[in-house]
Amino acid sequence: MSSATFTYEPVGATRDDLTFCPPGFHPMLVRTRLGEGQEVFQRAAEAVLTWEMHRALGVGIDAGADRAAPGTDVTVTLAGVIRAPCRIIWTAEEHRRAGWAYGTLEGHPECGEEAFVVDRTGDGTVWLTVAAFSKAAKWYARAGGPATRGLQHAYARRCGVVLRKLCGNLPEA
């Protein structure tokens, strides 16, 4: 873990409430249906927890561990140019819920928290939820205004598409 500090408060707020958004931040909540059944859930959970989903998106991932764990520093690189340092705040590996959230560190273009959670509902449907609260931290993110938020939403939707493809060869229960 680096000595970099989080750039926002309250750190860890997404753990119990994916819809939480502090004043002055922009909320995001994107849910994608991945399929049905325990096999789809297990495959999706593993892809999220091991960075496979992010790597399949084509973003660079430089992580201090092979699997998401609290305290792990992660730098996401977009287009080979924009570096976004983060730290894993919490992880979940439960019977029907798996995922993690990271918070932004100094040098990240945004300020806030983002969670990637796979859950299996009572009827067996498997969902990916990408939830965040954020605001611009760098000049270019501020200059992008609503377009920056639009790109964040497009990224979240793309996570769902990619994860659904990664789980696509599994039979539905």
N, C-alpha and C positions, 0 to 999 in steps of 0.2 A: 504494500500500500504506500502510495506517495504521500508527501506532506501537504499536497494541495487540499484546499478547503472547499466545502460546498458553497455554492453561490446563492443560496436561497434558504428560506424557512417556510414551512416546517418540514424538515427532512423525515421521510418515511410515511408521509400522510396517505399515500396511495395503498398502503398495506391493508387497511380495513375498509376503505371507501374509494373505489376507482373513480367515482364522480367528484371527489373533493377538488375544489379549486379556490385557493386563497385570493383575497382581493388584489387586483392589479395584474392578475395572470389570465391567460386565455385557456379555457378547458378544451380537451379533445377526448372523445370516446368513440372508437370505431370497433364494431363487432363483425366478425366474419364466421359464417357457418363452415366448418371443415368437413363434417361427415357425421357418422354415427358409430358408436361402439367403443369397447375398451381398447381394441388394437389401434384405432385411429387416435384415441386419447393418448395412449402410451407413445406412439410414434411422434405425434405433435409435441408432446411435453418434452421428449428427448431432443427434438430439433430446436426447441426454444432454449432449453437449459444448456445446450452445448454450443451455441452460436451458429448452428447449421443453418437455421432460417435466415439469419442476418447475412451470412456468407453467400447463401443462395440468392440473396437480393443483389449481390454485386458490390456491397459496401465492404470497406476494409475493417477488420476487427483485430485489434491488438489487445489481447486480454492477458492478465496475470495468472490465469488458470484455464484449464480445458473445459470447466463447467462453472456456471454462475454460482457464486457464493458471496455472502455478505463481506464487504471490505475489499473485494476484488476490483482493481482499477481496470477500466476498459477505455480504449480510445477508438472511436468510430471515425473512419475517414471516408468522406464523400467526394466522389469524382477525383480522387487522388490529391485533392487540394485542401478541402476543409477538414480540419482536425477537431474532433469534439471529445474532449476528455470527460469521463464520467466515473462514478464509483457505484458498485452494486450495494444497495441499501438493505434489501430483503429478498429472500427467496421463499418459494413454497413448493413442496413436493408432497402433496396429499392425495388421498384416494380419488378425488374428483376435481382437483385443482393443482396446477403446477405453473410456475413462472417466476418472474423476478421484476424488480424495478431498479433503475439507476437514477442517480441524481447528478446534476451538472457540477463540474469542477471549474476552477479558474481556467480561462482560455476557451471554454465552450462558447459557440456563437449564441446559444440560448441559455436561459436561466430557468431551472425547474426540474421536474421529475417525470419520468416516463416508465410505464409498466407494460409488460407483455405477459398475459395470463391465458392459459389454456384451461377451459373447464368443461366438464361433462355434466349436463343437466340430468334431472330425474328421468327423463324419457330417453336418455342415451345420446342425445345430440351433443356434438363436440364443437365448441366455439373458441375462437381466438379473440381476445379483447386487448386492444392497444389503447391505453388511457394515459393522458398527460395533462399537466398544467405547466404553462411556460410563458415566458416573455423574452423579448430580444435582449441580448447582452452586448453584442458587437454592433458596430455601426452598420455593417452590411445587412444584418438581420433586421435592424430597425428600418433601414432604407427600403427593404422589401415589403414591410408592412403586411397587409392582408395576403400578399403573394407568398410570403414566408410561411404563414399559417396554412395556406393552401398546399404548399409543398409538403408540410408535415402531415396533413391529412392524406395526401396522395401516397406518401411513404407508408403510413399505417394501413391503408387499403392494399397496397402492394404486399405488405407482410402477410396479409390474409390470403391473397392469391398464391403467393409462393408457398406458404405452408400447406395450403390445400393441395397443391401439386405434389409436394413432398409426401403427403399422406394418400395420394390418389390411387396408388396401386393396391391399397388394402380393401378387403371386402367390407361392406357396411353390415352392421349387425341388425 
